[in-house]
Amino acid sequence: MIELELTTTGAHRIRFAISPLEEALGAVQVILGLRGHPAYLPWLDGARRTAAELPIDGLRRVLSARQYITDFLSPPPEGPETTAGLQLTAIRRTPPAQVAAELAMVDADLSELPAEPAQARDQLADEMATVWSELVEPHWPRMRAALTEDIAYRSRRLAEGGIGLALNELSPRVRLSGDSLLIESLGRAKGRLDERGLLLIPCTFAWPRVGVMLLEPWQPALLYPARGVARLWSPEPKPDSRLAAVLGRSKAALLLALDEPASTTALAAWLGLAPGTVSEHLTALRDVGILTAARTGHQVRYRRSDLGEALLAGIR
């Protein structure tokens, strides 16, 4: 069990971010069989074949560890807009002493890695870049859309019910007890959030785990399974032919996809359509009362209206 004391200052500095390289780490762990979810299977079939040809032996060894797999390989992102390129640059700038200290904590056989920490760091950075470009980047628009939708949902819950509601819903392995955040873990640790606060990072490849980053000098962070993973690699919804005949295939698919409120960007990524096309269709559906729209922060999110729900119910 990991216990984090939420100080007054730390509790008021909880924010969300997206970590592209955390997805790269998770992808390799899924391939190694250390993480799993039925939703990954459509991705996993091709990813295994691709990964078998990649020169990532050092990374495979590090990520085979059961308890600790380093922090420097997924530097905490600054926010939702952090790119893989920025994180890869941060890896290559990690001081050799920090690299050596973290690799020494990894519970796996790393004897094949270079003994010199800087060389080991650079090799692992190159391998992370390969994993990102070959296994994750081709799917990133859909993954990023799912992560963005998760953050929007959690932010709404934080606004509606405060920190307790937001944290208790992250995962069954995470709960707020008084002034302490308790996280189920194989290891045991106690910490205290300082003025840096806590970074909450949703991950599509996290299932069924949560992760905690407490090692200095990194920003304290909690990595949790993102919502919406089940639909991430699902086939495009097939609308009823009768509905498609009335609305058109794309509008019918959009109506079917809106089981939960979603933004234009997310819907475009899920359905493989141009954002401009999706925006046009959503506006048309809203204008006739089939959808409603509400602004959340910088995004407009659409949902089925009562009329839209009745329309679907009538053909199901």
TIVO-210776 format. One record per residue (C-alpha): residue in one letter; x, y, z negated. Coordinates in Angstrom, 3 decimals, decimal comma, padded with zeros to 6 digits. Layout:
(a (X Y Z))
...
This chain:
(m (000,000 000,000 000,000))
(i (001,187 003,492 000,846))
(e (-000,095 006,324 -001,329))
(l (000,071 009,947 -000,229))
(e (-000,764 012,669 -002,719))
(l (-002,720 015,430 -001,010))
(t (-001,511 018,681 -002,508))
(t (-003,645 021,787 -002,057))
(t (-001,249 023,161 000,526))
(g (-000,794 019,872 002,368))
(a (-004,511 019,064 002,494))
(h (-005,213 022,349 004,281))
(r (-002,636 021,632 006,963))
(i (-004,055 018,517 008,559))
(r (-003,994 018,664 012,344))
(f (-004,236 016,370 015,361))
(a (-001,762 015,593 018,122))
(i (-001,203 013,193 021,023))
(s (002,011 011,169 021,315))
(p (002,719 009,771 024,807))
(l (005,720 007,806 023,579))
(e (003,751 006,211 020,755))
(e (001,648 004,698 023,532))
(a (004,829 003,418 025,188))
(l (005,908 001,744 021,943))
(g (002,444 000,288 021,460))
(a (002,361 -001,021 025,026))
(v (005,508 -003,086 024,470))
(q (004,179 -004,408 021,174))
(v (000,965 -005,493 022,893))
(i (003,048 -007,337 025,504))
(l (005,040 -008,981 022,682))
(g (001,778 -010,126 021,073))
(l (002,234 -007,998 017,939))
(r (-000,884 -005,908 018,596))
(g (-004,052 -006,928 020,339))
(h (-007,575 -005,984 021,336))
(p (-009,841 -007,601 023,948))
(a (-010,029 -004,246 025,730))
(y (-006,307 -004,490 026,573))
(l (-006,705 -007,658 028,660))
(p (-007,371 -005,988 032,050))
(w (-004,232 -003,892 031,548))
(l (-002,184 -006,684 029,989))
(d (-002,370 -009,089 032,928))
(g (-000,459 -006,806 035,272))
(a (001,650 -005,187 032,557))
(r (003,194 -008,506 031,515))
(r (004,347 -009,205 035,069))
(t (005,761 -005,708 035,418))
(a (007,487 -005,776 032,008))
(a (009,178 -009,105 032,775))
(e (011,259 -007,331 035,437))
(l (012,158 -004,262 033,379))
(p (015,609 -003,768 031,772))
(i (014,267 -003,143 028,264))
(d (015,906 -005,902 026,203))
(g (017,107 -003,515 023,497))
(l (013,645 -002,061 023,060))
(r (012,109 -005,531 022,917))
(r (014,431 -006,400 020,052))
(v (013,656 -003,239 018,091))
(l (009,908 -003,592 018,597))
(s (009,864 -007,245 017,569))
(a (010,310 -006,056 013,970))
(r (007,355 -006,710 011,674))
(q (007,682 -003,848 009,199))
(y (009,765 -000,960 010,560))
(i (010,542 -000,063 014,175))
(t (012,241 003,355 013,767))
(d (010,733 006,822 013,847))
(f (013,169 008,518 016,215))
(l (011,792 006,570 019,223))
(s (008,454 008,400 018,925))
(p (009,282 011,913 017,661))
(p (006,186 013,545 016,115))
(p (004,498 015,671 018,798))
(e (003,866 019,348 018,292))
(g (000,216 019,044 019,283))
(p (-002,195 017,641 021,879))
(e (-000,165 019,049 024,810))
(t (003,199 017,414 024,016))
(t (004,597 015,538 027,037))
(a (006,624 012,367 027,332))
(g (009,472 014,442 028,787))
(l (009,663 016,618 025,683))
(q (009,674 013,571 023,436))
(l (012,383 011,838 025,485))
(t (014,529 014,958 025,151))
(a (013,966 014,872 021,382))
(i (015,091 011,235 021,237))
(r (018,339 012,045 023,027))
(r (018,973 014,902 020,588))
(t (018,547 012,752 017,476))
(p (021,742 012,974 015,384))
(p (023,731 009,696 015,475))
(a (023,658 009,501 011,666))
(q (019,830 009,509 011,745))
(v (019,828 006,851 014,461))
(a (022,191 004,646 012,456))
(a (020,139 005,006 009,285))
(e (016,884 004,089 011,021))
(l (018,280 001,174 013,019))
(a (019,708 -000,246 009,785))
(m (016,157 -000,399 008,408))
(v (014,742 -002,371 011,354))
(d (013,935 -005,959 010,317))
(a (015,029 -007,552 013,585))
(d (018,224 -008,815 015,217))
(l (019,824 -005,766 016,848))
(s (023,254 -007,310 017,339))
(e (023,023 -006,863 021,131))
(l (022,651 -003,090 020,848))
(p (025,803 -000,946 021,106))
(a (027,492 -000,533 017,722))
(e (027,987 003,179 018,343))
(p (024,726 004,913 017,271))
(a (024,830 007,529 020,043))
(q (025,201 004,836 022,691))
(a (022,388 002,782 021,160))
(r (020,198 005,894 021,082))
(d (020,865 006,715 024,736))
(q (020,208 003,137 025,849))
(l (016,924 003,020 023,961))
(a (015,935 006,441 025,330))
(d (016,527 005,180 028,878))
(e (014,443 002,087 028,138))
(m (011,648 004,206 026,658))
(a (011,648 006,308 029,842))
(t (011,310 003,117 031,892))
(v (008,416 001,820 029,799))
(w (006,667 005,161 030,039))
(s (006,991 005,464 033,826))
(e (006,198 001,830 034,661))
(l (003,647 000,741 032,067))
(v (001,924 003,826 030,679))
(e (002,129 006,809 033,026))
(p (000,015 005,203 035,810))
(h (-002,856 004,928 033,300))
(w (-002,171 008,154 031,417))
(p (-005,051 010,302 032,742))
(r (-007,631 007,829 031,395))
(m (-005,686 007,213 028,186))
(r (-005,230 010,901 027,538))
(a (-008,922 011,511 028,152))
(a (-009,797 008,876 025,537))
(l (-007,360 010,397 023,033))
(t (-008,699 013,898 023,658))
(e (-012,260 012,660 023,125))
(d (-011,225 010,998 019,874))
(i (-009,665 014,220 018,594))
(a (-012,805 016,171 019,527))
(y (-014,964 013,700 017,614))
(r (-012,705 013,707 014,530))
(s (-012,541 017,495 014,562))
(r (-016,327 017,656 014,530))
(r (-016,456 015,236 011,608))
(l (-013,876 017,315 009,754))
(a (-016,019 020,418 010,288))
(e (-019,225 018,597 009,274))
(g (-018,058 016,710 006,197))
(g (-014,612 017,938 005,241))
(i (-011,371 016,065 004,829))
(g (-012,924 013,103 003,007))
(l (-015,290 012,223 005,836))
(a (-012,614 012,682 008,505))
(l (-009,980 010,550 006,771))
(n (-012,281 007,764 005,579))
(e (-013,508 007,165 009,132))
(l (-010,052 006,774 010,703))
(s (-009,737 003,069 009,956))
(p (-010,865 000,465 007,399))
(r (-007,213 000,470 006,317))
(v (-007,339 004,160 005,338))
(r (-009,317 005,719 002,493))
(l (-009,278 008,819 000,371))
(s (-009,334 008,193 -003,374))
(g (-009,410 011,362 -005,430))
(d (-006,402 013,396 -004,388))
(s (-004,597 010,419 -002,830))
(l (-004,721 008,982 000,665))
(l (-004,355 005,181 000,446))
(i (-003,122 003,261 003,486))
(e (-002,991 -000,537 003,626))
(s (000,508 -001,609 004,594))
(l (002,957 -004,475 004,257))
(g (005,336 -002,100 002,507))
(r (004,881 -000,029 -000,631))
(a (005,639 003,659 -000,844))
(k (004,495 006,843 -002,547))
(g (004,759 010,290 -001,118))
(r (003,505 013,819 -001,540))
(l (002,378 016,044 001,283))
(d (004,268 019,318 001,260))
(e (003,630 022,516 003,182))
(r (004,138 020,661 006,497))
(g (000,822 018,913 005,969))
(l (-000,197 015,740 007,809))
(l (-000,277 015,032 011,528))
(l (-003,077 012,681 012,667))
(i (-002,224 010,853 015,896))
(p (-004,823 008,673 017,666))
(c (-003,348 005,801 019,678))
(t (-005,008 003,600 022,272))
(f (-002,514 000,756 021,717))
(a (-002,652 000,865 017,904))
(w (-005,310 -001,804 017,304))
(p (-005,570 -003,261 014,733))
(r (-002,884 -001,322 012,869))
(v (-002,272 002,066 011,363))
(g (001,190 003,549 011,058))
(v (002,735 006,075 008,721))
(m (005,761 008,280 009,307))
(l (007,256 009,563 006,058))
(l (010,992 009,336 006,651))
(e (012,865 012,632 006,529))
(p (013,331 014,832 008,468))
(w (010,253 013,910 010,501))
(q (006,854 015,580 010,182))
(p (004,623 013,327 008,008))
(a (002,191 011,583 010,343))
(l (-000,547 008,968 010,312))
(l (-001,169 006,967 013,485))
(y (-004,579 005,361 013,810))
(p (-006,618 003,434 016,441))
(a (-008,452 005,765 018,792))
(r (-012,147 005,422 019,458))
(g (-013,312 004,497 022,948))
(v (-010,641 001,878 023,647))
(a (-013,292 -000,667 024,644))
(r (-014,246 001,405 027,695))
(l (-010,729 002,463 028,635))
(w (-010,013 -000,277 031,166))
(s (-013,615 -001,318 031,698))
(p (-014,899 -001,397 035,268))
(e (-016,794 001,650 036,476))
(p (-020,400 001,382 035,274))
(k (-022,700 000,044 037,984))
(p (-025,905 002,086 037,997))
(d (-029,195 000,469 038,877))
(s (-029,798 000,733 042,616))
(r (-033,157 002,396 041,987))
(l (-031,528 005,124 039,872))
(a (-028,740 005,578 042,428))
(a (-031,329 005,932 045,188))
(v (-032,955 008,850 043,350))
(l (-029,927 010,630 041,842))
(g (-027,090 009,454 044,037))
(r (-024,462 006,925 042,984))
(s (-022,066 009,361 041,257))
(k (-024,753 011,188 039,288))
(a (-026,266 007,864 038,221))
(a (-022,832 006,617 037,098))
(l (-022,316 009,793 035,062))
(l (-025,667 009,418 033,375))
(l (-024,867 005,807 032,545))
(a (-021,406 006,712 031,190))
(l (-022,717 009,253 028,670))
(d (-023,440 006,903 025,786))
(e (-021,573 009,511 023,724))
(p (-020,946 013,206 024,421))
(a (-018,012 013,702 026,764))
(s (-016,214 016,443 028,647))
(t (-015,861 016,870 032,383))
(t (-012,187 015,897 032,195))
(a (-012,867 012,680 030,309))
(l (-015,690 011,645 032,621))
(a (-013,558 012,354 035,688))
(a (-010,761 010,168 034,311))
(w (-013,088 007,314 033,368))
(l (-014,907 007,252 036,688))
(g (-011,972 008,103 038,948))
(l (-013,657 011,189 040,383))
(a (-012,331 014,690 041,000))
(p (-013,063 017,045 038,060))
(g (-014,653 019,560 040,416))
(t (-017,029 016,933 041,772))
(v (-017,931 015,778 038,268))
(s (-018,544 019,362 037,132))
(e (-020,900 019,942 040,066))
(h (-022,859 016,756 039,326))
(l (-023,076 017,466 035,592))
(t (-024,358 020,983 036,223))
(a (-027,041 019,641 038,545))
(l (-028,163 017,050 035,991))
(r (-028,195 019,669 033,246))
(d (-030,197 022,113 035,337))
(v (-033,067 019,634 035,729))
(g (-033,017 018,698 032,028))
(i (-031,486 015,227 032,319))
(l (-028,392 016,309 030,384))
(t (-027,662 018,902 027,707))
(a (-024,385 020,753 027,224))
(a (-022,721 022,258 024,164))
(r (-019,384 023,959 023,738))
(t (-016,892 022,476 021,260))
(g (-013,778 024,600 020,979))
(h (-012,491 025,120 024,513))
(q (-014,510 022,274 026,026))
(v (-018,081 021,864 027,181))
(r (-019,402 018,427 026,271))
(y (-022,379 016,798 027,950))
(r (-024,861 014,301 026,614))
(r (-028,079 012,703 027,771))
(s (-031,229 014,625 026,899))
(d (-034,436 012,917 025,782))
(l (-035,458 012,971 029,433))
(g (-032,168 011,325 030,419))
(e (-032,601 008,640 027,765))
(a (-036,172 007,979 028,903))
(l (-035,016 007,760 032,520))
(l (-032,466 005,058 031,673))
(a (-034,866 003,227 029,357))
(g (-037,399 003,017 032,152))
(i (-035,095 000,982 034,406))
(r (-033,379 -001,206 031,808))
